[in-house]
Amino acid sequence: MDRLTAANVFVTIVERGSLVAAANALAMSRSMVTRYLAEMEDWSGSRLLHRSTRSLSLTPAGERVLGHCHRLLELANEVPAVDHGTAMPRGLLRIGCSQFVAHQILAPVVRQYLASYPEASVNLHVSSQTVDLIAERIDLTIRITNELDPGLIARRLGRCDSVICAAPAYLASRPGLNSPEDLTLHNCLSYSYFGDALWQFEREGRSFKVPVRGNFSANDSMVVLEAALAGEGVAMQPVLAAQPYLDSGQLQLLLPDYRPQSLGIYGVYQSRKHLPPALRLMLDSLVAHFAAQ
């Protein structure tokens, strides 16, 4: 965790008089401010603030740490500023993402980024779980959702469209699908973060939900895709993942007149202020990637 940022957060909390005011002043989420304060207390081994519902005050240990933080920030301010508008990215950028995002979204963007900036490097932290930016030391995480926590610092990168599909071997001995309601007659393979029990559709400006059920679900969309390819059932899959198999005939497009719910794709990071060149350029590259598609 960045101790310089933690020191700045602690000083701002004291100056502003509350965690909420500090979060607003730093353009940082309240939860992030709380985490930085907790880490500062862990490092010092002491409670730094007396907090009540109306006010806060420094503990004796907090007064000593505050002095150290002021000196640390003064030293940092003596470092000459870098023009991030023209600075070339260098060093390591750690990105958290799912397996689907790593393969289908980040792979081409990262290749181009590394080719363009030889002094930069990228580490992908691939996980199906929501990544804790501070605990995992992640600079950027990519999330696909329509329910993003409003307290997070995020930039919308693009949109994730989906299709309903199944392998021809599965469909050969099953009833046809003419409307979303027919899904109730099928074994539906579910992605845990995309609706286990209800699939949402739109048609001619009308949206509706259809209850589905099946004998298999997973918290990784690529695992669900593999099950669909094996003929295990019907799946709702991102277009980017399913399209090669639709083109090859390994999967068949179902319900083409109905559009499954689209999700937003977001880049989530710690603070809006003083974005490092590596992070800023990666975000710009991702926005351009989706705009081109």
SVG drawing of the C-alpha trace seen along z (x, -y; Angstrom):
<svg xmlns="http://www.w3.org/2000/svg" viewBox="-43 -21 56 57">
<polyline fill="none" stroke="black" stroke-width="0.4" points="0.0,0.0 1.2,-3.5 2.4,-5.1 2.7,-8.6 -1.0,-8.5 -1.9,-7.1 -0.1,-10.0 -1.9,-12.5 -5.3,-10.8 -4.6,-10.9 -3.5,-14.6 -6.6,-15.5 -8.9,-13.7 -7.5,-15.7 -7.7,-19.0 -11.2,-18.4 -12.6,-17.0 -14.2,-13.8 -13.7,-10.9 -16.5,-12.0 -15.1,-15.5 -11.6,-14.0 -13.1,-11.7 -14.7,-14.6 -11.6,-16.7 -9.4,-13.9 -12.0,-12.7 -11.7,-9.3 -14.4,-6.9 -15.3,-6.8 -14.4,-3.1 -10.9,-3.8 -10.3,-6.6 -11.3,-4.2 -8.9,-1.6 -6.0,-4.0 -6.7,-5.1 -6.9,-1.5 -3.6,-0.7 -1.9,-3.8 -3.1,-2.5 -1.8,0.9 1.6,-0.5 1.8,-2.6 0.4,0.1 -1.9,-2.4 -5.3,-4.0 -4.8,-7.4 -8.2,-9.0 -11.0,-9.2 -14.2,-9.1 -17.8,-9.8 -20.9,-10.4 -20.3,-14.1 -16.5,-14.7 -13.1,-13.2 -9.9,-14.1 -6.3,-12.9 -5.0,-10.4 -1.5,-11.0 -0.2,-8.5 -2.1,-10.3 -0.5,-13.6 3.0,-12.0 2.1,-10.2 0.6,-13.5 3.9,-15.2 5.7,-12.4 3.1,-12.6 3.6,-16.4 7.4,-15.9 6.9,-13.1 4.6,-15.2 7.0,-18.1 9.8,-15.9 7.6,-14.6 6.7,-18.2 10.4,-18.9 10.5,-16.3 10.2,-18.1 6.8,-17.7 6.5,-15.6 4.3,-16.6 2.0,-13.7 0.5,-15.0 3.7,-14.2 5.4,-11.6 5.8,-8.2 4.5,-5.3 7.1,-3.2 7.2,-0.6 4.6,2.0 0.8,1.6 -1.2,4.2 -4.6,5.0 -7.3,7.1 -9.8,8.9 -11.8,12.1 -10.6,14.8 -13.1,13.6 -11.8,10.0 -8.1,11.2 -8.6,13.3 -11.3,11.3 -10.7,7.7 -7.3,7.1 -5.1,9.4 -5.0,7.2 -4.9,4.0 -2.0,5.0 -0.1,6.3 -0.4,2.9 0.4,1.0 3.6,3.0 4.7,2.6 4.1,-1.1 5.8,-1.7 8.9,0.5 9.7,-0.8 6.3,0.3 5.2,3.7 1.8,5.2 0.8,7.9 -2.7,9.4 -4.3,10.5 -6.9,13.0 -9.7,13.9 -13.5,14.5 -13.8,12.7 -14.1,8.9 -10.6,7.5 -9.6,5.4 -7.5,2.7 -5.5,1.9 -5.0,5.3 -3.9,6.8 -2.0,3.7 -4.0,3.4 -3.8,0.2 -6.9,0.9 -9.6,3.5 -12.1,4.2 -15.7,4.9 -18.7,5.8 -21.9,4.8 -24.9,2.6 -24.8,2.3 -21.5,0.5 -21.1,-0.8 -21.6,-4.6 -18.7,-5.1 -16.2,-3.6 -13.9,-5.7 -14.7,-4.4 -14.6,-5.2 -17.0,-3.7 -15.0,-1.9 -17.7,-0.3 -20.6,2.1 -20.8,5.9 -23.6,7.4 -24.6,11.0 -26.3,13.8 -28.3,16.9 -26.7,20.0 -26.3,23.8 -24.5,26.6 -26.3,28.3 -25.9,31.6 -27.9,30.3 -30.7,28.8 -31.1,31.9 -33.3,33.7 -34.9,30.7 -37.9,28.5 -37.5,25.4 -37.1,21.9 -39.4,19.3 -39.6,17.0 -37.7,16.4 -40.5,18.2 -39.5,21.4 -36.3,21.3 -38.3,22.8 -38.3,26.0 -34.5,26.1 -31.4,26.7 -30.0,23.2 -26.3,22.9 -25.9,19.9 -23.1,17.4 -23.3,16.5 -22.8,12.7 -25.2,12.5 -28.4,13.7 -28.7,17.2 -32.5,17.3 -33.7,14.5 -32.5,13.7 -33.5,10.2 -34.4,9.4 -35.5,6.4 -37.6,6.3 -39.1,3.3 -38.6,1.1 -40.1,3.6 -38.0,5.3 -39.0,8.4 -37.5,11.1 -37.7,14.9 -37.1,17.4 -34.6,20.0 -33.1,23.1 -30.5,25.7 -28.2,28.2 -24.9,26.2 -23.7,22.7 -20.3,21.1 -18.7,17.8 -16.6,17.8 -18.3,17.2 -15.6,19.1 -16.4,22.3 -20.1,21.8 -19.0,21.4 -17.1,24.7 -20.2,26.5 -22.3,25.0 -19.8,26.2 -19.9,29.7 -23.7,29.8 -24.8,29.5 -27.4,26.8 -28.4,23.3 -26.1,20.4 -26.2,16.6 -22.7,15.6 -20.9,12.3 -20.8,11.8 -17.0,11.5 -16.6,15.0 -19.3,16.7 -18.8,15.2 -16.0,17.5 -18.0,20.6 -21.1,19.2 -19.1,18.6 -17.7,22.1 -21.1,23.8 -20.0,25.2 -22.7,23.0 -26.1,22.0 -27.6,18.5 -31.0,18.7 -33.8,16.1 -32.2,13.6 -35.2,11.3 -34.7,10.8 -31.8,8.8 -30.3,10.0 -29.5,7.3 -26.3,5.4 -23.9,4.6 -21.5,1.7 -17.7,2.3 -15.9,0.1 -12.3,-0.6 -12.1,-1.0 -9.2,-2.7 -8.3,-4.4 -8.3,-8.1 -9.2,-10.6 -6.3,-12.9 -2.8,-12.7 -3.4,-9.6 0.0,-8.0 0.8,-8.0 0.6,-4.2 -2.9,-4.1 -4.2,-7.1 -3.0,-5.7 -4.3,-2.2 -7.8,-3.7 -7.6,-5.7 -6.5,-2.6 -9.4,-0.6 -11.9,-3.3 -10.5,-3.5 -10.6,0.3 -14.4,0.4 -15.1,-2.6 -13.4,-0.9 -15.6,2.2"/>
</svg>
